[in-house]
Amino acid sequence: MRSLRARLLLAATLVLVLFMLLSGAALEQAFRSSAQQVQRDKMQALVYALLGAADAGDNETLTIPANALPDQKLARVQSGLSAIIYDAKGKVVWRSSNLEDPLPDLGAPPEVGGVDFLEFDNLFALSYGVRWAADSPGRTPPKPRKYTISVLEDKTPYRTQLGVFRRTLWIGLGI
């Protein structure tokens, strides 16, 4: 009788441990997906804010005036947040003052209205394709030009948040 009890206890313990491991892995993956979606949404909101602050200069090229930056992190060195605007030929037409060289390779630009969200080893990048026409009073409107606005953000806060959740999750499940 003891042997049967011991085997049932062992089987129940193994099933419980397996269930806890699978539940923990599923919760961790759900949290990671949610955190990435929040990151993407935050970066996309910044792209829209940059578009709201954008202006066509005298040469009708899209630019962001330094006094109109929607987030002051774009002007602070080593803030972990930077932005860049490319024209249709891939030439840089504007970049935040804190963006360091070399510039990351973001691949092919998205189509107009398209969004590319990329994850690299040390940063997230979101690129948005836009068609822009300068609105100059008294002049014939120029032909719209295609630009790509890219926002880059350091992954350190994301990794920290993920690490805290992971530690809390596994300690809680372990107890």
QUIDA-V366711 format. One record per helix or strand of 2 or more residues. SS is the DSSP state (alpha for helix, beta for strand). FROM is the first residue (numbers start at 1). TO is the last residue. If there is no record, write none. Layout:
{{SS | FROM | TO} {SS | FROM | TO}}
This chain:
{{alpha | 2 | 53} {beta | 54 | 56} {beta | 62 | 64} {alpha | 66 | 68} {alpha | 72 | 74} {beta | 81 | 87} {beta | 92 | 95} {beta | 115 | 119} {beta | 123 | 132} {beta | 145 | 154} {alpha | 156 | 174}}
